[in-house]
């Protein structure tokens, strides 16, 4: 309760600019939580044994079996398998590229919002600094109110700046983490796509190849 009272007290002393800073902070929290949960689910899905089974099915020419294994799975690699199994061999490469692009677009979702939070939070803090100092100067000529109002304006400026910088500093850590995970996922999709292309090519030499490709 004491910490909550201190935070509320600083929030009130920070002036009206604290409200847009609060909105920015909530947007950042939402983006971080949504992306963290998404990445946790995706990272676990990569360990699915069905991926190896589905690639083996493609290699054996069993496209129907591969599609069945990939159905309803969250694993991005299995999404590539489903695309390869549902297209003719001649266009598998293009289908895999489109599927990988869709997976990367999902991985990059809301990261732009986190980047916006990192950029705009310090700017709001700077705006609070300006408005706080302007408030202080408005009372410089009034001897009775000068001390209290000037100190209040300076406090408003410093608090707004601190909050803005604090939000940006906290948000930049998960932002960089999500960007690094996105890069790792891109390489993993490329590796999986190459394996699928090879499996499809080897299936073309299999006399028992399923005709429903």
N, C-alpha and C positions, 0 to 999 in steps of 0.2 A: 504493500500500500504506500509506503514511504517513497519508493521509486516511482510509482505511478503519479503521486502528488508532485514530485520534482519535475517529471516529464511534462505534466499538465501545466505547471507553473511556468516552465520555460516556453512551452507552446504559446501561452497567453502573452508572455513578454516578447515573443518573436514578431508580433504584429500580424496584420492581415495576410502577408505573403506566406504565412505558415499553412494556410488552407490549401493553396495550390501545391505546396510542397508535400502536404499530407496525401493529396490525390496522386502525385507522382510516386510517392513511397508505396502506396497501396498497389499501384499498377506494377511496380517493380516486384513486390512480394508475390503478386498473382503470377507474373511471368516466370519467376524463379521456381515457385512450387509446381506449376503446370509442366514446365520443361523437366524438372527433376523427376517427377513421377513418370513422365513419358520415357525418359532415358533409362530409368530403372527397369521399366517393363520391357523395353527394347533390348537392353543388355542381357537380360535373363532369357529372352526369346532366342537369342543367337545360339544358345547352348542346346537347343532342341535337337534330339537325335534324328528327328524326321528330315532334317536338311540333308544329311549324308544319305539317308535312305532314298530321298526323292531324287538326288543327283544320280545315285546308282540305278534308279528306275529309268531315268532319262538315258543313261548309258546303255541300258538293256533294251531300249526302244519302247518301254512301257510308259507312254505319255499319260495314259489314263490313270495309272497307278501313281505317277508323280503328281498329277493334278489333285488326286484324292488326298495325298499326304499333305499338300500345301493348303488345302481348303480350310478356311477359318483360322489360320495361324497368324500370329503377329510378327513372326520372324521376317525381316526384310529379305533374307536370302531365299526363303520359301516363296515370297512374293515374286521374285525373279524366276523361280522354278515354274510357278503357275503361268507366267507369261510365256516362257519357252515351250511349255507343254501345250499351250492353246494356239500357237502360231506355226505355220509351215516353216520348215528348216531354212528356206531362202531368206526369210525376214526375221529370224530369231535375234540376230545382232541388233537390229533396229528396235525390236520389241524390248530387249533387255535394257537398251539405253534409255528408252522412255520410262520403263519401270523404275530404273535406278534414279532417274530425275525426279519422279514422283516421291520416292522414298526420301531423297535429300531435301525436297521441298517441305515434307512433313517434319524432318529433323530441324529445319531452319525456322519453323513456325514460332512466332512470338519473340525470337531473338532480337528482331528489329525493335520491339517494344523496350526490351532491356537496354539496348543501345541508346534509344531515345531518352530513357531515364537517366543514364549516365551523362548524357550531354546536357539535358535540360535542368537537372537538379542544381548544379552549380550556378547556372544562369539565373534561376529563381533566387538562389542564395545571394547572388550579386545584386539582383534587383532589390532584395530586402535590405542589403547594405546601403544602397543609394537612398531608398525611401526612409530608412532609419536616420541617416545623416541629414537628409532634408528636414525631417521632423525636428531634429536637434537644432538646426539653424533657425527655424521659425521662432524659437523662444530665446534666442541669444540676447535680444534687446530687452527682455523682460527680467528685471533683477529678481523678482519674487519667485518666478517659475523656472528661471534659467537652470539652476543646479539640478532639480529633479527631472525636468523635461529633457535636458541635454544628456544626462546620464541614462535616462530611459531610452532615448533615441539611439545612443551608442550601443546599449544592450540589445536593442532590437536588431541593429545592424549585425552585431557579432553573432547573435543566436541564429539568425536566418542564414548567415554564411556558413556557420558550423553545421547546421542541419543539411543544407544543400550539399556541402562537401562530404558529409558523413554518408548520405544516401548514395552518392556517386561512388565512393570508395567501397562500400559494402557490395554494390551491384556489379562492380567491374570484375570481381573474383568469379562469380558464377557465369558471367558473360564470357570471359576467356575460357572457362572450363567447357561451356557448351560449344564454343567455336572449335576447340580442340577435339571434342568428341565428334563434331560434324566432319572434321577432316579425317579422323580415324575411320568413321563410318564410310566415307567416300572410298578410301582405299580398300576397305573390307568388301564393299559392294563390287568394286572393280575385280578383286580377286575371285569372288564368288561367281561373277558374270563370266569370267574367263574359264572357270571350271565347268560351268554349264554349257558354254559354247563348245568346249572340248568333248563333253559328254554327248551332246547332240551330234557332233561330227562323227564320233565313234559309233553312235547308234545307226548312222547312215550306212555303215559297213556290216551291220547285223542283219542277216537274212530273215530273222524273226521279228523285225521291227514292226511296231504297231502302225497300222495305216492311218490312224486318227491323229495325225500331228497337225 
